[in-house]
Amino acid sequence: MADEPRTSEGMSPQQQAQQAANQIPTDYSQLSTVYSNFCRISLTHEEVVLDFGLNTQMTPTVTEPIKLTHRVVMNFFTAKRLLNVLLNVVNQYENVYGALEIDPQKRVRSFPRQAGGTPPTIKPGPG
């Protein structure tokens, strides 16, 4: 194993061949990108339905409907594979950048007010 030739990427030719065999050809010509900060999930006995949209309101009480723009329908096997991939990606992110707090109330930092009722000035650090 240590004697196997390595490529510039650090993979042996066998590993490269196996990786190439695992890659599925994909066509990106019809791909569109959207931003979503809202997802609603519906279920049937055979499928998971994910509806995505954009919530433009900043208040906790929504006064106008959230416009749903995209729907993804998948079977439960695909949903479980997606779940595992997303868990791995989020775990990797948190290992690098720290835990993600999903409760907005816990993310809010409260600064003690200075005299006169103004928030403190935040000074940039060196570098």
Buried (B, 14 or more C-beta within 10 A) or exposed (E): EEEEEEEEEEBEEEBEEEEEEEEEEEEEEEEEEEEBEBEEEEEEEEEBEBBBBEEEEEEEEEEEEBEBEEEEEBEBEEBEEBEEEEEEEEEEEEEEEEEEEEEEEEEEEEEEEEEEEEEEEEEEEEE
